[in-house]
Amino acid sequence: MITVTPNTQQMYFKGTNVTISSVIARLEFTAPKDGKSIQVAPSYYEDLAAYEAGNNTISITGVEGFLTDAKTYSLSNGDDPETWKAQTIQVAHDEVKADLEALGYTVVISGL
């Protein structure tokens, strides 16, 4: 689970002008058997209470480059598998966090 907060950008509920101050993302990931990558797909919720209540996910817009679909991350660092990142849920969270922080968001990982 990650909390994403914009620093200067505005996030909106899709199809509206209603701003969102932060979102919670629950990550789903797959780990192909070759060990060279992971695919991560976020599901966004208005807040932790909405997630815990089983509410529907939300759609957001207004954010250039924001991860809204599944993305594949390469874990290999050369040909030696000993140097590859592990195919773990922690690495999945770290990769998404790095992506979003590079776009200027504040990201906090919690509740793996």
C-alpha positions as CSV (number, residue, x, y, z in Angstrom):
1,M,0.0,0.0,0.0
2,I,1.3,3.5,-0.8
3,T,0.0,7.0,-0.1
4,V,0.6,9.4,-3.0
5,T,0.4,13.2,-2.4
6,P,0.9,15.8,-5.1
7,N,3.4,18.6,-4.3
8,T,2.5,21.2,-6.9
9,Q,0.3,19.2,-9.3
10,Q,-3.5,18.8,-9.0
11,M,-5.2,15.4,-9.1
12,Y,-8.9,15.2,-10.0
13,F,-11.6,12.6,-9.9
14,K,-11.9,11.5,-13.5
15,G,-14.5,13.5,-15.4
16,T,-14.8,16.2,-12.7
17,N,-13.1,19.3,-11.4
18,V,-13.0,17.9,-7.9
19,T,-9.5,17.9,-6.6
20,I,-8.0,15.0,-4.6
21,S,-5.4,15.9,-1.9
22,S,-3.9,12.3,-1.8
23,V,-4.8,8.8,-2.8
24,I,-4.1,5.3,-1.5
25,A,-2.8,2.7,-4.0
26,R,-2.9,-1.0,-3.5
27,L,-0.4,-2.7,-5.8
28,E,-0.9,-6.0,-7.6
29,F,2.1,-7.6,-9.2
30,T,3.2,-10.6,-11.3
31,A,6.7,-12.1,-11.3
32,P,7.5,-13.9,-14.6
33,K,9.5,-17.1,-14.2
34,D,12.5,-15.7,-16.0
35,G,13.2,-13.5,-12.9
36,K,14.1,-10.5,-15.1
37,S,11.1,-8.3,-14.5
38,I,7.9,-7.6,-12.5
39,Q,4.7,-6.2,-13.7
40,V,2.9,-3.8,-11.3
41,A,-0.7,-2.6,-11.5
42,P,-2.0,0.0,-9.0
43,S,-5.6,0.3,-7.8
44,Y,-6.4,3.7,-6.3
45,Y,-8.8,4.5,-3.5
46,E,-9.9,7.8,-2.0
47,D,-8.3,6.9,1.3
48,L,-7.5,4.0,3.6
49,A,-11.0,3.9,5.0
50,A,-12.4,3.5,1.5
51,Y,-10.0,0.6,0.8
52,E,-10.8,-1.1,4.1
53,A,-14.5,-0.7,3.5
54,G,-14.2,-2.5,0.1
55,N,-15.3,0.6,-1.8
56,N,-14.8,0.8,-5.6
57,T,-11.5,2.0,-6.9
58,I,-11.3,5.6,-8.2
59,S,-10.1,7.0,-11.5
60,I,-7.9,10.0,-11.5
61,T,-6.9,12.5,-14.2
62,G,-4.9,15.7,-14.6
63,V,-1.6,14.1,-13.8
64,E,1.0,13.9,-16.6
65,G,2.9,10.6,-16.5
66,F,1.0,9.3,-13.4
67,L,1.0,5.5,-13.2
68,T,-2.6,4.4,-13.9
69,D,-2.1,1.1,-15.8
70,A,0.1,-1.9,-15.3
71,K,3.8,-1.3,-15.9
72,T,6.7,-3.7,-16.4
73,Y,9.9,-3.0,-14.5
74,S,13.2,-4.6,-15.5
75,L,15.0,-6.1,-12.6
76,S,18.1,-7.4,-14.4
77,N,21.4,-5.6,-14.1
78,G,23.4,-7.3,-16.8
79,D,23.5,-11.1,-17.5
80,D,24.3,-12.3,-14.0
81,P,21.1,-13.3,-12.1
82,E,23.0,-12.7,-8.9
83,T,22.9,-8.9,-9.6
84,W,19.2,-8.8,-10.3
85,K,16.7,-7.2,-8.0
86,A,14.5,-9.7,-6.2
87,Q,10.9,-10.3,-7.5
88,T,9.3,-9.2,-4.3
89,I,6.3,-7.0,-3.3
90,Q,8.9,-4.7,-1.6
91,V,10.7,-4.1,-4.9
92,A,7.4,-3.6,-6.6
93,H,6.5,-0.8,-4.1
94,D,10.0,0.7,-4.4
95,E,9.9,0.9,-8.2
96,V,6.4,2.6,-8.2
97,K,7.6,4.9,-5.4
98,A,10.7,5.9,-7.4
99,D,8.6,6.5,-10.5
100,L,6.1,8.8,-8.7
101,E,8.8,10.7,-6.8
102,A,10.6,11.4,-10.1
103,L,7.3,13.0,-11.2
104,G,7.3,15.3,-8.1
105,Y,5.0,13.4,-5.7
106,T,5.5,12.5,-2.1
107,V,5.1,8.8,-1.7
108,V,4.9,6.8,1.6
109,I,5.0,3.0,1.6
110,S,3.0,1.3,4.3
111,G,1.2,-2.0,5.0
112,L,3.0,-4.3,2.6
